[in-house]
Amino acid sequence: MIGRVAGPHVWGFSMFDFGKKAFIAALLAGISAPAFAADLPDPVIVDPAPIAVGGWYLRGHIGMSNQQVGSLDSIPFNNPDIVHGWLDEGGFSSAPIFGGGVGYQFNDYLRGDITAEYRGAADFNALDYVTYNTGTEVVTRTNDYSAKKSEWLFLANAYADVGTFYGVTPYVGAGIGASRNTISNFRDVNVINNGAAYASSDPQWNFAWALHAGLGIKATERMTVDLGYSFVNLGDARTGTMYNDDPAFNQPNDGMHFKDIVSHDLKLGVRYSLN
């Protein structure tokens, strides 16, 4: 009897003791869970990198041109009875440039603008020679050419800003448009022969294109100083019909042609953001 009673009593006590311990453990876990959760750090939310937004800007610049002409041509040069050549193929003096425009900054790396530019009058000088047979002798005469050239230049430009380093942003760009080229005050003086000729202006529109490079220097939140260089192809230009001072020596012609005019420009400008 004692053996029978003792067995179940011991087993019953063991089951109760185990259940009690399990209940206490669960209770403690439930109580400590909120406290443990309260000790966890708040989640860190990382904002995405800001996306640069575009904006309108105004621009203006001044500068100096350094122009060259590919060649000069005129109908009298092609006379088979003469030999024509150049002692000085001709060149332009430097001239002032004044320009302005409006543009749009698409993002940190791409922008574009439309510009209008007045290019002041540059002096031109050239010297040629003409050798011909008078019937009794072979003679050589010279012609001293002088003129002024100016133009209006209109371009649509696109630029790539290649990165900003300590507030300085290098850029490259290109533009296409049109140039209205004017040759004025044209004179042809033959000192040896004591003769001269003249021609009126005949402005010409030409396709024009340009390549740009420079530095944008951040001056204020809105203003950028622009130090720029441009290679510009201005196309051709010509005078009106040339007339001799003595009408008895007039020859058929369609003016003096200035072909393949290019310029190396240096400019100082400002871009002002409207945003």
BELSUL-V407677 format. One record per pair of residues at least 4 apart in sequence whose C-alpha atoms are under 6 Angstrom apart, sorted by the first residue. I is the first residue (numbers start at 0). J is the second residue. If there is no record, write none. Layout:
BEGIN
<<I/J> <I/J>>
END
This chain:
BEGIN
<<7/11> <28/32> <51/106> <52/106> <53/104> <53/105> <53/106> <54/103> <54/104> <54/274> <55/102> <55/103> <55/273> <56/101> <56/102> <56/103> <56/271> <56/272> <56/273> <57/101> <57/270> <57/271> <58/99> <58/100> <58/269> <58/270> <59/98> <59/99> <59/268> <59/269> <60/98> <60/267> <60/268> <61/96> <61/97> <61/266> <61/267> <62/95> <62/96> <62/265> <62/266> <63/94> <63/95> <63/96> <63/264> <63/265> <64/93> <64/94> <64/263> <64/264> <65/93> <65/262> <65/263> <66/91> <66/261> <66/262> <67/90> <67/260> <67/261> <68/259> <68/260> <69/258> <69/259> <70/258> <71/256> <71/257> <72/256> <73/255> <74/252> <81/130> <81/131> <82/129> <82/130> <83/128> <83/129> <84/127> <84/128> <85/127> <86/126> <86/127> <87/125> <87/126> <88/125> <89/124> <89/125> <90/123> <90/124> <91/121> <91/122> <91/123> <92/121> <92/122> <94/119> <94/121> <95/119> <96/117> <96/118> <97/116> <97/117> <98/115> <98/116> <99/114> <99/115> <100/113> <100/114> <101/112> <101/113> <102/111> <102/112> <103/110> <103/111> <104/110> <105/109> <105/110> <108/159> <108/160> <109/158> <109/159> <110/158> <111/156> <111/157> <111/158> <112/156> <113/154> <113/155> <114/153> <114/154> <115/152> <115/153> <116/151> <116/152> <117/151> <118/149> <118/150> <119/149> <120/147> <120/148> <120/149> <121/147> <121/148> <122/147> <123/145> <123/146> <123/147> <124/144> <124/145> <125/144> <126/142> <126/143> <127/141> <127/142> <128/140> <128/141> <129/139> <129/140> <130/138> <130/139> <131/137> <131/138> <132/136> <132/137> <141/189> <142/188> <142/189> <143/187> <143/188> <144/186> <144/187> <145/185> <145/186> <146/183> <146/184> <146/185> <147/182> <147/183> <148/181> <148/182> <149/181> <150/179> <150/180> <150/181> <151/178> <151/179> <152/178> <153/176> <153/177> <154/174> <154/175> <154/176> <155/174> <155/175> <156/173> <156/174> <157/172> <157/173> <158/171> <158/172> <159/170> <159/171> <160/170> <161/169> <161/170> <162/168> <163/167> <163/168> <166/217> <167/215> <167/216> <168/214> <168/215> <169/213> <169/214> <170/212> <170/213> <171/211> <171/212> <172/210> <172/211> <173/209> <173/210> <173/211> <174/208> <174/209> <175/207> <175/208> <176/207> <177/205> <177/206> <177/207> <178/204> <178/205> <178/207> <179/203> <179/204> <180/202> <180/203> <180/236> <181/202> <182/200> <182/238> <183/200> <185/197> <185/198> <186/196> <186/197> <187/195> <187/196> <188/195> <189/193> <189/194> <189/195> <195/243> <195/244> <196/242> <196/243> <196/244> <197/241> <197/242> <198/239> <198/240> <198/241> <199/239> <200/238> <200/239> <201/238> <201/239> <205/234> <207/232> <207/233> <208/231> <208/232> <209/230> <209/231> <210/229> <210/230> <211/228> <211/229> <212/227> <212/228> <213/226> <213/227> <213/228> <214/225> <214/226> <215/224> <215/225> <216/223> <216/224> <217/223> <218/222> <218/223> <221/271> <221/272> <222/270> <222/271> <223/269> <223/270> <224/268> <224/269> <225/267> <225/268> <225/269> <226/267> <227/265> <227/266> <228/264> <228/265> <229/263> <229/264> <230/262> <230/263> <231/261> <231/262> <232/261> <233/260> <233/261> <234/259> <234/260> <235/257> <235/258> <235/259> <235/260> <236/257> <237/255> <237/256> <237/257> <238/254> <238/255> <239/254> <240/253> <240/254> <241/254> <242/249> <243/249>>
END
